Amino acid sequence: MALVLNEEQVMLRDSAAGFLAEKATVAQLRELRDSGSERGFDESVWREMAEMGWAGIAIPEAFGGLGYGYTGLGLVLEQAGRNLSVSPLQSSVLVAATVIAELGGDGQKEQLLPAIAAGEKLVTLALQEGPHHAPAQVATTAEAAGDDWVLSGCKVLVLDAHVADSFIVIARSGGRAGEESGLSAFLVDAGTPGVSLERRSLVDARNAGVLSLESVRVPAASLLGPAGDAWSGLNRALDIANIGLASELLGLSAEAFERTVGYLKERKQFGRVIGSFQGLQHRAAELFAELELARSIVLQALQAIDDGQEDLSLMASAAKAKLCEVAQRATNEGIQMHGGIGMTDEHEIGFFIKRARVAQHTFGDYNYHLDRFAQLSGF
């Protein structure tokens, strides 16, 4: 497997870099935060992203997408990380569309994926129920009632919940919390009776929500795949989501590093630029080496998705754990090397550490994936 980009991938990366650096920057994130934007992202920019095909970049052509694969989506997410671009790319495209592709039948895919690919429908995954990522710890119930299902429970940290048209709710139709068997996935429209939502703003100025389901009745057609058999597809979808988040963290870390190196070349102390101090040079050199390693593991993981490799879970946890570690270091060093100004809201470097911490904890942090990697490796 060659860890290099082909000509088309380079063009996609450069195109995404140019567009996002112009239309979806850190300055725009600040503006959205300070204005208390109702949607939390710029809808006109999102429409342009959809028109360029980004919303369907990893969706097969048969279902209205570009069929360009997850390597292409990862390159776009990396540039989104560099610019801290706010959009439903993560929640609706990376996560929800992947879950539908893994669990849905052909009819459901034909109904949902083209709308997501066109940017016309926003869907998000409602999985987590506690303070930490534990995908099998699902207590939300799904009980058969004639031809319908009745869902009851509460989901937290539902990404972009306040703008979602529909939710993919993971509920337990059998077994007990903690068991992988018995999990089912249901598509629930936001306006369904019994569905209530509490919007919450995270530290990175993005939005999540608490989704409450009180005896929500949905038709049998809303069930994605066989009842009680969602774990395998959900697990693969989460692996793909974590690789996508690792791609975003790579872009974020690289940008934080480059901004910090630029500052080291400008800031003067004791009559010298601080970048001339050997201690800071060593720290920057070590971080540069870590970023190069991180770039390789992310690209290998993205290629593993598209190649259908069997060890995807191992690659996903390796990539997410490594990028959590690198992002932590890159953003911490960015704050420390900027000194006092790095602690102020007026300087943009602080936005990178905030987004990094949220992305690190989404669908499992460093400790979760390091432990999972060890278990999958037989330790």
PyMOL commands that set and color helices and strands:
alter all, ss='L'
color gray80, all
select helices_A, chain A and resi 7-23+26-35+43-51+54-56+61-63+70-83+89-103+106-117+161-163+220-222+231-264+274-276+278-307+312-343+349-361+366-376
alter helices_A, ss='H'
color red, helices_A
select strands_A, chain A and resi 123-126+141-145+148-159+166-172+183-189+195-201+207-219+223-224+268-269+272-273
alter strands_A, ss='S'
color yellow, strands_A
deselect
rebuild
show_as cartoon
